[in-house]
């Protein structure tokens, strides 16, 4: 994986199609290779790394190309601290879903007070505030009105996990730190979501599974149809 | 909110547009109202509740209409236990993202061993297994190859949260239990994701934020340039 790969080799090494690579080049997500001959560019390890990062941001993070570009621009801007860069990434990730409404706005005020009560140093426009407000409003709409108190356990848990995750980021070099921070933000979120769902299934099985109906596992949807 | 609402009133109470309600009626997501006159149907509280549930599943859970229908069909099938119903919901939620590939398949085998080592009672085709495998493969692609051991902390956390959440579901009546289980699965996931992002920002601030050109903490990148 030394210097001087042609685009076909870059494609093989990175596992991205040549057309995807060319698209990223056109869109400015991937920096141009070194011109090695007329109409021929040489790519190197930095291109492979960049492609991997784009892949994580789009596939695992679900970012649109425009949002990926915003994050990549922030990476290129070396005046930004790692903290500022993570802020850009969080804005690109956005709130989990968009569900505006009066009740979400009211919930948002409660969320702001809740975040303040936690003593968390979070910008006022952090999109995750809206994400939490939407969750609170959704609970309320569903008749499960428990206020932000219901999130206290989750907040403590999130606090512990985040402290550990941020501590995990290497100090330097900047490129490594940036990549670890971005990949970690996106990938551990996906992992946590997956693990919670698996654990829910496990505890649901322990509490609700009917022992005598073992055989019907997985046959739910099809049984209902036949 | 007694019996006998016209569609306009149902719209006002549920905060869904009349055209959305009619769409759900056509698609069979919402049960027909009682025919109160030719060309006129009367809706009741059950329609309001159903609309709220659809809203949570689509807005917070991000489910497509076809997936919502699958979940709603499972609710109607009273032979399904709550555990089986949750299984249907988890299948509808699917893996966080789809990113197939050889490395994901290899990761999937590791994930299966990991889940077994946790002693979790989870169906072999639970989509969250793939979600976790994708996260593991993404970490590996990014050069952060730590194996499933890196997820142990998250698994323990998820296990604690899930035990609490499942314990929170009322035993009966079935309708209440079902709604609490579905809403909880979707909403607390969104809340946990939002809280983790907020906590990450907080801990990133503590570790990396540059305190107005003063101490050395976090000042690496920009100081190196100036």
Interface residues (C-beta under 8 A of the other chain):
Chain A: X15 X52 X53 X55 X56 X59 X60 X62 X78 X79 X80 X81 X82 X83 X86 X87 X90 X93 X95 X96 X97 X98 X99 X101 X115 X120 X121 X122 X123 X126 X127 X128 X129 X131 X132 X134 X135 X136 X138 X139 X141 X142 X143 X144 X151 X153 X154 X155 X157 X158 X159 X160 X161 X162 X163 X164 X165 X166 X167 X169 X171 X172 X174 X179 X180 X181 X183 X184 X185 X186 X187 X188 X189 X190 X191 X192 X193 X194 X195 X196 X197 X198 X199 X200 X201 X202 X203 X204 X205 X206 X207 X208 X209 X210 X213 X216 X217 X218 X220 X221 X224
Chain B: X15 X52 X53 X55 X56 X59 X60 X62 X70 X73 X74 X77 X80 X81 X82 X83 X84 X85 X86 X87 X88 X90 X91 X93 X95 X96 X97 X98 X99 X101 X115 X120 X121 X122 X123 X125 X126 X127 X128 X129 X131 X132 X134 X135 X136 X138 X139 X141 X142 X143 X144 X151 X153 X154 X155 X157 X158 X159 X160 X161 X162 X163 X164 X165 X166 X167 X169 X179 X180 X181 X183 X184 X185 X186 X187 X188 X189 X190 X191 X192 X193 X194 X195 X196 X197 X198 X199 X200 X201 X202 X203 X204 X205 X206 X207 X208 X209 X210 X218 X219 X220 X221 X222 X225
